[in-house]
Amino acid sequence: MLIIKNTWFPFGRYTTLNLFGILFTKQDTLSERTIVHESIHTKQQLEMLFVLFYLWYAIEYCLIRLLHKTQNCAYHDVSFEEEAYANDDNKAYLSTRKHYAWLKYVKFKSNHAKVDKNAQQTSPKVASADIVDEIVATSLSSGSDMSVYAAKVIKSAYVNSFVCKCTRCGDVRQIDFKHPLYNQLTTTGKATTTCTKCNAIILIEVATSSAI
């Protein structure tokens, strides 16, 4: 998959777009998950000879949108997106993927329950803001060498996700609608977590610009 970095396309608030198997991005770095996600879309496009992919996507989305109250649920209920989101954390997925694997996701409201369920899940790598704030306050008052890092997150190319970069080790990760931090970021604009790579405590805040 060809990746083209530039400063103006895709337009508006979107930062990454897969167009006919070519990935256009305004970001300096892309997470492995993003690359796998877009690579899955490229496979789907090749199977559908590109034009049929976009035609099917548009028709399916329009039909699904009639059944959902929010664009969020409709977007994640599109079969192409369901397959990509369900497997973008598996680097080896494309090597074992069967042709037209997205067909098993063609079912209205098949992802609706998953969105609600995943939004309520907790992660062992994430502590609540109150708990971590207490840890931070304790470490600072006791003179501990525990370091706390501030970081910004930006809206990613996906409508329902953020991109976060650790200011300690530089690790970039995506916080999508399935992540327990997603709802907190969308409602308050702030959250506290730990880096999955270096375990640093990170105080994150939604950025107003498109750079992190």
C-alpha positions in Angstrom: 0.0 0.0 0.0 1.4 3.3 -1.1 1.5 6.0 1.6 1.6 9.7 0.6 2.3 12.3 3.2 1.2 15.9 2.6 -0.1 18.9 4.3 -3.5 19.5 2.6 -5.2 16.3 1.7 -7.6 14.9 2.9 -9.5 18.2 3.4 -10.9 19.6 6.6 -10.5 17.9 10.0 -9.7 14.5 8.4 -6.1 13.5 8.6 -5.9 10.2 6.7 -7.8 8.8 3.7 -7.5 5.6 1.7 -8.4 6.3 -1.9 -8.2 3.5 -4.4 -5.6 1.7 -2.3 -3.4 4.8 -1.9 -3.2 6.2 1.7 -3.1 10.0 1.9 -2.2 11.4 5.3 -1.4 14.7 6.9 0.2 13.0 9.9 3.9 12.6 10.4 3.6 9.1 11.8 0.9 6.4 11.6 0.3 3.8 14.2 0.7 0.1 13.3 -3.0 -0.3 14.0 -3.9 2.4 11.5 -1.7 0.9 8.8 -3.3 -2.6 9.4 -6.8 -1.0 9.3 -6.2 0.7 6.0 -4.5 -2.3 4.5 -7.6 -4.3 5.2 -9.6 -1.6 3.4 -7.2 -1.9 0.5 -7.8 -5.7 0.3 -11.5 -5.0 0.3 -11.2 -2.5 -2.5 -9.2 -4.9 -4.6 -11.8 -7.6 -4.2 -14.5 -5.3 -5.3 -12.5 -3.7 -8.1 -12.5 -0.4 -6.3 -15.6 1.2 -7.9 -17.9 -1.6 -6.6 -16.4 -1.1 -3.1 -17.4 2.6 -2.9 -20.8 1.9 -4.4 -21.5 -0.9 -2.0 -20.2 1.2 0.9 -22.4 4.1 0.0 -25.6 2.0 -0.4 -25.0 0.0 2.8 -24.3 3.1 4.8 -27.4 4.8 3.6 -29.6 1.8 4.5 -27.9 1.4 7.9 -28.2 5.1 8.7 -32.0 4.7 8.6 -31.8 2.2 11.5 -29.4 4.1 13.8 -30.0 7.2 15.8 -26.3 8.3 15.6 -23.8 8.5 12.8 -21.3 6.7 15.2 -23.3 3.5 15.3 -24.1 3.6 11.5 -20.4 4.1 10.6 -19.3 1.1 12.7 -22.1 -1.1 11.4 -20.9 -0.9 7.8 -19.5 -4.4 7.0 -16.2 -3.0 5.6 -15.6 -1.0 8.8 -16.6 -3.9 11.1 -14.1 -6.2 9.5 -11.3 -3.6 9.7 -12.0 -2.5 13.3 -12.4 -6.1 14.5 -9.0 -7.1 13.1 -6.8 -4.1 13.0 -5.0 -5.0 16.2 -3.8 -8.3 14.6 -0.7 -7.7 12.5 -0.9 -11.2 11.0 -4.6 -10.9 10.0 -4.0 -10.2 6.3 -1.8 -13.3 5.9 -4.7 -15.6 7.0 -7.6 -13.5 5.8 -10.1 -15.2 3.5 -11.4 -13.5 0.4 -14.5 -11.5 0.9 -14.2 -11.9 4.7 -16.3 -8.7 5.2 -19.4 -10.6 3.9 -19.9 -12.2 7.3 -20.4 -8.7 8.8 -23.2 -7.8 6.5 -26.1 -7.6 9.0 -28.0 -4.6 10.1 -27.3 -3.5 13.7 -24.7 -6.3 14.1 -22.3 -3.9 15.7 -24.7 -1.9 17.7 -24.5 -4.1 20.8 -20.7 -4.2 20.6 -20.4 -0.5 20.7 -22.5 -0.2 23.9 -20.7 -3.2 25.5 -17.2 -2.0 24.6 -17.9 1.5 25.9 -18.6 0.0 29.3 -15.5 -2.2 29.4 -12.4 -1.3 31.5 -8.8 -1.8 30.6 -6.0 -3.0 33.0 -3.7 -0.4 31.5 -6.1 2.5 32.4 -6.9 3.9 35.8 -9.7 6.4 36.5 -8.7 10.0 36.6 -9.5 10.3 40.3 -7.3 7.3 41.2 -4.3 8.5 39.1 -4.6 12.1 40.2 -4.4 10.8 43.8 -1.3 8.7 42.9 0.3 11.8 41.2 -0.4 14.0 44.2 1.0 11.5 46.6 4.1 10.9 44.6 4.8 14.7 44.3 4.2 15.4 48.0 6.5 12.5 49.0 9.3 13.5 46.7 8.9 10.3 44.6 10.8 10.1 41.3 7.6 9.0 39.5 7.3 11.3 36.5 4.0 12.5 35.1 3.9 13.6 31.4 1.4 15.8 29.7 0.2 15.0 26.2 -2.3 16.1 23.6 -4.6 13.9 21.5 -6.1 14.8 18.2 -9.0 13.5 16.2 -7.7 10.8 13.8 -8.8 10.1 10.3 -11.6 7.9 11.7 -14.6 9.7 12.8 -14.7 8.0 16.2 -11.1 7.9 17.4 -8.2 9.9 18.7 -4.5 9.7 18.2 -2.3 10.0 21.3 1.5 10.3 21.4 3.5 9.6 24.6 5.7 12.6 25.3 8.2 10.3 27.1 8.9 7.5 24.6 7.1 8.8 21.5 4.8 5.8 21.2 1.7 6.6 19.1 -1.5 4.8 19.7 -5.1 5.1 18.6 -8.0 5.5 21.1 -11.1 4.3 19.3 -14.7 4.0 20.4 -13.9 0.6 22.0 -11.4 2.1 24.4 -12.7 3.0 27.9 -11.0 6.5 27.6 -13.0 7.4 24.4 -16.2 8.5 26.2 -14.2 10.5 28.8 -12.3 12.3 26.1 -15.4 13.2 24.1 -17.3 14.5 27.1 -14.6 16.2 29.2 -11.7 16.6 26.8 -9.3 15.2 29.4 -8.2 11.8 30.7 -5.4 10.1 32.6 -3.8 6.9 31.4 -0.5 5.0 31.3 1.7 4.5 28.2 1.4 0.8 27.0 5.0 0.9 26.0 7.0 2.7 28.8 4.3 2.7 31.5 4.7 6.5 32.1 1.7 8.2 33.6 0.2 10.5 31.0 -2.3 13.4 31.5 -3.9 13.8 28.1 -6.0 16.6 26.7 -7.8 17.0 23.4 -5.8 19.4 21.2 -7.5 22.2 19.2 -4.9 21.9 16.4 -4.2 18.9 14.1 -0.7 18.4 15.5 0.6 16.5 18.5 
